[in-house]
Amino acid sequence: MPIVKPISDLRNHADQISKICHERAQPVLITKNGKGDMIVMSVALFRRQEAQMRLYQKLTEAEEEAERHPAALDHKEMMQRLRKRLA
């Protein structure tokens, strides 16, 4: 369940929102006039999410590359060939 706080809390209780972000390692949804306006999160959480996005992007690129080259060897075949070379 997302943590939701009004924008006035950001102004009046920024230290409490910071504490929530760090202790719970979750973003806080800030509302303005009853509607979602922005997300506040710790730098650590932001960096983790950035790393995840980069990983997902690399996985997507790898999947696209595999689709473009369907004749590529799968893991099992590659390992068999490598073992044969080493023997």
KAJOUR-V230677 format. One line per field, one symbol per residue. ss: DSSP state (@ for helix, = for strand, . for the rest). phi: phi as a letter, one per 20 degrees, with the letter a starting at -180 (. if undefined). psi: psi as a letter, one per 30 degrees, with the letter a starting at -180 (. if undefined). A space follows every 10 residues. Layout:
ss = ???
phi = ???
psi = ???
This chain:
ss = ..====@@@@ @@.@@@@@@@ @@@@...=== ==..====== ..@@@@@@@@ @@@@@@@@@@ @@@@@@@@.. ....@@@@@@ @@@@@@.
phi = .feccfffff fecgfffgff gffelcfded dclncgcbdd bffffgffff ffffffffff ffffffffcf effegfffff fffffff
psi = kkkkklfeee efheeeeeee eeefhllkkk lkhgkkelkk lleeeeeeee eeeeeeeeee eeeeeeefif flkleeeeee eeeeef.
